[in-house]
């Protein structure tokens, strides 16, 4: 029996989830920041294709590309918390982590991360 890596299983599971489209922010700066991030993502794709021609491992570039797209979606969303709920679990944990002084984010306790996660604490 073929076993898929965890990342591929997560992507497959996410592909079958039905999500309503994320409402875009009206802020022109946030829209432009998202566009710039996507431009950087396209540049990474070009480098990725060049490395592929040379037979190099492109896994890190694919991860960077995915991160850029997820951050762009959060930046341009009208409701940041709704957009954060739809990114990968790793990105969600990084975005919602508590700071060193214990402060949380405005999205604490709205996250879809399972109970018992470090990020599901109340704001002080």
Secondary structure as a PSIPRED ss2 file (coil, helix, strand):
# PSIPRED VFORMAT (PSIPRED V4.0)

   1 X C   1.000  0.000  0.000
   2 X C   1.000  0.000  0.000
   3 X C   1.000  0.000  0.000
   4 X C   1.000  0.000  0.000
   5 X C   1.000  0.000  0.000
   6 X H   0.000  1.000  0.000
   7 X H   0.000  1.000  0.000
   8 X H   0.000  1.000  0.000
   9 X H   0.000  1.000  0.000
  10 X H   0.000  1.000  0.000
  11 X H   0.000  1.000  0.000
  12 X H   0.000  1.000  0.000
  13 X H   0.000  1.000  0.000
  14 X H   0.000  1.000  0.000
  15 X H   0.000  1.000  0.000
  16 X C   1.000  0.000  0.000
  17 X C   1.000  0.000  0.000
  18 X C   1.000  0.000  0.000
  19 X C   1.000  0.000  0.000
  20 X C   1.000  0.000  0.000
  21 X C   1.000  0.000  0.000
  22 X C   1.000  0.000  0.000
  23 X C   1.000  0.000  0.000
  24 X E   0.000  0.000  1.000
  25 X C   1.000  0.000  0.000
  26 X C   1.000  0.000  0.000
  27 X C   1.000  0.000  0.000
  28 X H   0.000  1.000  0.000
  29 X H   0.000  1.000  0.000
  30 X H   0.000  1.000  0.000
  31 X H   0.000  1.000  0.000
  32 X H   0.000  1.000  0.000
  33 X H   0.000  1.000  0.000
  34 X H   0.000  1.000  0.000
  35 X H   0.000  1.000  0.000
  36 X H   0.000  1.000  0.000
  37 X H   0.000  1.000  0.000
  38 X H   0.000  1.000  0.000
  39 X H   0.000  1.000  0.000
  40 X H   0.000  1.000  0.000
  41 X H   0.000  1.000  0.000
  42 X H   0.000  1.000  0.000
  43 X H   0.000  1.000  0.000
  44 X H   0.000  1.000  0.000
  45 X H   0.000  1.000  0.000
  46 X H   0.000  1.000  0.000
  47 X H   0.000  1.000  0.000
  48 X H   0.000  1.000  0.000
  49 X H   0.000  1.000  0.000
  50 X H   0.000  1.000  0.000
  51 X H   0.000  1.000  0.000
  52 X H   0.000  1.000  0.000
  53 X H   0.000  1.000  0.000
  54 X C   1.000  0.000  0.000
  55 X C   1.000  0.000  0.000
  56 X C   1.000  0.000  0.000
  57 X C   1.000  0.000  0.000
  58 X C   1.000  0.000  0.000
  59 X H   0.000  1.000  0.000
  60 X H   0.000  1.000  0.000
  61 X H   0.000  1.000  0.000
  62 X H   0.000  1.000  0.000
  63 X H   0.000  1.000  0.000
  64 X H   0.000  1.000  0.000
  65 X H   0.000  1.000  0.000
  66 X H   0.000  1.000  0.000
  67 X H   0.000  1.000  0.000
  68 X H   0.000  1.000  0.000
  69 X H   0.000  1.000  0.000
  70 X H   0.000  1.000  0.000
  71 X H   0.000  1.000  0.000
  72 X H   0.000  1.000  0.000
  73 X H   0.000  1.000  0.000
  74 X H   0.000  1.000  0.000
  75 X H   0.000  1.000  0.000
  76 X H   0.000  1.000  0.000
  77 X E   0.000  0.000  1.000
  78 X C   1.000  0.000  0.000
  79 X C   1.000  0.000  0.000
  80 X H   0.000  1.000  0.000
  81 X H   0.000  1.000  0.000
  82 X H   0.000  1.000  0.000
  83 X H   0.000  1.000  0.000
  84 X H   0.000  1.000  0.000
  85 X H   0.000  1.000  0.000
  86 X C   1.000  0.000  0.000
  87 X C   1.000  0.000  0.000
  88 X C   1.000  0.000  0.000
  89 X H   0.000  1.000  0.000
  90 X H   0.000  1.000  0.000
  91 X H   0.000  1.000  0.000
  92 X H   0.000  1.000  0.000
  93 X H   0.000  1.000  0.000
  94 X H   0.000  1.000  0.000
  95 X H   0.000  1.000  0.000
  96 X H   0.000  1.000  0.000
  97 X C   1.000  0.000  0.000
  98 X C   1.000  0.000  0.000
  99 X C   1.000  0.000  0.000
 100 X C   1.000  0.000  0.000
 101 X C   1.000  0.000  0.000
 102 X C   1.000  0.000  0.000
 103 X C   1.000  0.000  0.000
 104 X C   1.000  0.000  0.000
 105 X C   1.000  0.000  0.000
 106 X C   1.000  0.000  0.000
 107 X C   1.000  0.000  0.000
 108 X C   1.000  0.000  0.000
 109 X C   1.000  0.000  0.000
 110 X C   1.000  0.000  0.000
 111 X C   1.000  0.000  0.000
 112 X C   1.000  0.000  0.000
 113 X C   1.000  0.000  0.000
 114 X C   1.000  0.000  0.000
 115 X C   1.000  0.000  0.000
 116 X C   1.000  0.000  0.000
 117 X C   1.000  0.000  0.000
 118 X C   1.000  0.000  0.000
 119 X C   1.000  0.000  0.000
 120 X C   1.000  0.000  0.000
 121 X C   1.000  0.000  0.000
 122 X C   1.000  0.000  0.000
 123 X C   1.000  0.000  0.000
 124 X C   1.000  0.000  0.000
